[in-house]
Amino acid sequence: MGDRLKDKVAIITGAAKGIGFSTAQRFAQEGAIVILADMNLESVKEAAAKIPNAEGFVMNVTDRASIQAAVDQVMQKHGRIDILINNAGITQDARLVKMTEAQFDAVIDVNLKGVFNCTQLIVPHMLEAKSGAIVNASSVVGIYGNFGQTNYSATKFGVIGFTKTWARELGSKGIRVNAICPGFIATEMVKAMPENILQDIEKRSWLGRLGTPEEIANVYLFLVSNEASFVNGVALEVSGGISL
């Protein structure tokens, strides 16, 4: 237990499981009031119940009304939002020649437009407070691309574009914006991949393994903490060196 985020109010999207849930746990350990946001009421309430000083909210990042409703409730109760982790994301993989328009649109809508929606609706409260920290989830795929991920790669490259732009627009207003680019992390989403592909990824990693959600949570923690007070506009690769 620490106090690096003492009394800070942090909203984390896609927080019911995986990296989002681990990040919520880590932030709570450091004294934050954690707002877990996810699509399913039951799963987000269940997740929040496992974390001290946490609350679960239904939020669909593609539905601005649902974001606004959650943000209004948080502001009413706590009067501030200090941290936003744009973590929610989906995959719908297919090679270019096989990808349907519906697959393309769904991933763009959640991973790109969703990050825009959440940030645009939350930033006014940070501007009013003249302080805040935002971290967007990109990916190593957002730096190097990946076979079968036209839609996902485009969103993760795009999120880095958001990050660089917002860091310029908001930095002078006391709000830092950064991105993290995880490699392959042992979440349910990744573990569902075929065993031979997982083994191939482990072989390609210089650390010889997948990352853990906790390792990503620690980087999120660093970037939103005062220890990173001069870090702005960075897209930090957290991949065990898989790209080397």
Secondary structure, 3 states (H helix, E strand, C coil): CCCCCCCCEEEEECCCCHHHHHHHHHHHHCCCEEEEEECCHHHHHHHHHCCCCEEEEECCCCCHHHHHHHHHHHHHHHCCCCEEEECCCCCCCECCCCCCHHHHHHHHHHHHHHHHHHHHHHHHHHHHHCCEEEEEECCCHHHHCCCCEHHHHHHHHHHHHHHHHHHHHHHHHCEEEEEEEECCECCHHHHCCCHHHHHHHHHHCCCCCCECHHHHHHHHHHHHCHHHCCCCCCEEEECCCCCC
